[in-house]
Amino acid sequence: MDGIERFFPAVQGLPQQVLVLRDQRQLNNLKEGPGNCGVDVPFHDVTVNNVPVNSYTDKNNVFFVAAKMQVPSGQAQFWRVANISADSILDLSLVYDNVPQTLNLIAIDGVPINSQDGTGGTGQSIAVNHFRLPPASRVEFVANMPGVGVQKATLMTANINTGVDGDCNPTRPLITLDVGADTEAKLASLPARPISETAGKRFAGLKQAPVVAQRNLYFSENANQTEFYMTVDGQVPHVFNPDQPPSITTTQGTVEQWSVENRSTENHVFHIHQIHFYVQGQNNFGKEPQAPGIVGQYLDTIEVPAWSGNAQDPYPSVSLLMDFRGEVVGDFVFHCHLLGHEDLGMMSIIRVLPASGKVAQASVSVAGEGVGHHKGH
């Protein structure tokens, strides 16, 4: 929010675009495509700042009507994008005349890029040409708007291979950028905010901190996809029940190393309330590309791709350092942030005991979670 200029002074005064992406039920009730659908009918249509990007079919061809936004030619802008969808995984790129453009990453999930190394300097952006944005993820980047010679400029999302049991998240345009001479007054820009005097480095030194515990967690499902599980290895898989005891108990002030595996044949999205984690690695992704720009950064949401289903193949996983050194104590949850999976049980409770050893009053935090559905259920 406030204070990003402290870590990236160059964004001070840049025109800002705040984009809120969410999904909605299909307008036309079309038949959904498969989990690796290319360009096909999506599980959900999407909206951009409440402008619908609806899907249509014409003689068995699928097409989409993108939102439109006017921008000044060649201007550097600071874009702040949130995916608040229930179920849609997005892979964003700015494409000008079929060429993906450079996105200079400034922050992910609210934490400035490369800002937590404890050296006291400013952050250094990461240049990528696309960014994977699962539900609940946020990204901030600087990009140059198209020049006057560009014929077609689009904010796109690429096809997501969500596995044989996954949803269709196809390649589709989200915004068509329109270059015009009178667009300065039409920008959804914000004034530069004052630098926060209290902005700090909450996660500084995490990757050097001693690890007190190593845990293996995994996503799994029953055979007919009516029950979904978020399980700590060694425990019995079960659907979420807020009356059950926590599956993990730890202590304030500690750091743990978690490996989160996907043992199902569709993608899942790991999310934890109250804290961030440091991404150490993306493992056993097979033919699926790793998400760019996130290793070595601090997130609260990360995608784990589908397992192939072949017993000879290892489970895809992510390696995370979990940071319990802050002020958060009590009970809260971690879960899959695909809402249909979460609603069918893919959630679990963690209890953080205060460093003093006294047991705090426990209350499970599930604020912000809603009721959704998933195909086939």
Secondary structure, 3 states (H helix, E strand, C coil): CCCHHHHCHHHCCCCEEEEEEEEECCCCCCCCCCCCCCCCCCCCEEEECCEEECEEEECCEEEECCEEEEECCCCEEEEEEEECCCCCCEEEEEEECCEECCEEEEEECCEECCCCCCCCCCCCCEEECCEEECCCCEEEEEEECCCCCCCCEEEEECCECCCCCCCCECCEEEEEEEECCCCHHHCCCCCCCCCCCCCCCCCCCHHHCCCCEEEEEEEEECCCCCCEEEEECCCCCCCCCCCCCCCEEEECCEEEEEEEEECCCCCEEEEECCCCEEEEEEECCCCCCCCCCCCCCEECEEEECCCCCCCCCCCCEEEEEEEECCCCCEEEEEEECCHHHHHCCCEEEEEEECCCCCCCCCCCCCCCCCCCCCCCC
